[in-house]
Amino acid sequence: MRGVIPNHLIDEFAFLDSLPVSNPPEPWRLAHRRAVGGLTEVGFSDTSDLLLIASHSGRGVVDCSQGILVARDDDNDFQFDLGNLLVEGIGPLEGKLIRVAGLSGGGLVTHTTDGWGLERHPLSFPEDEVFLSAPGQTMLWAPPGAKRSLTKFADFVTELRAFGFSPTGRHFVFATSSDLYVYSR
């Protein structure tokens, strides 16, 4: 085990460490993976499944519902309000400032309205491990008598920059410094 674990959590963290990396349960599936070299930040528009990607070589917009790139530019001199983590949108997000998470901080939504959750293992550093929990559970808790339903995501090739759900709760993403993984239901 890694790090110093409080006595009351030793068994919980041992359980998390023992879980194998696996595919998520139904209804989730890996919808697509996209290479994005130099990815720095990502953010969903407020009311859709459109994801803005910021990188060292420009911006892109992915429609997570269709798995397609709907806009791309190669201008790395775009408006980025670092203090508020807002990036100027392009394509269908043009004229909007999109709140982002990634290299500069912040975070995406980590729970859906129907209870699915994503949590980072707090002691997995320097490795990145994220757990998807079923409704009514968390990474460290399940109702008494209930079988724990967790999916472990790890072994990212490069640094995990951001993870979270779309505002609709139909998609979640993992954004690393080199790749974007989109899971859908």
Secondary structure, DSSP 8 states (H G I E B T S, - for coil): --S---GGGHHHHHHHHHS-B----TT-EEEEEEE-TTEEEEEE-TTSSEEEEEETTEEEEEETTTTEEEEEE--S---EETTTTEEE--GGGTT-EEE-EETTB---B-B-TTS-EEEE-TT-TTS--EEEE-TT-BTTB--TT----EEEE---SS-EEEEEE-TTSSEEEEEESSEEEEEE-
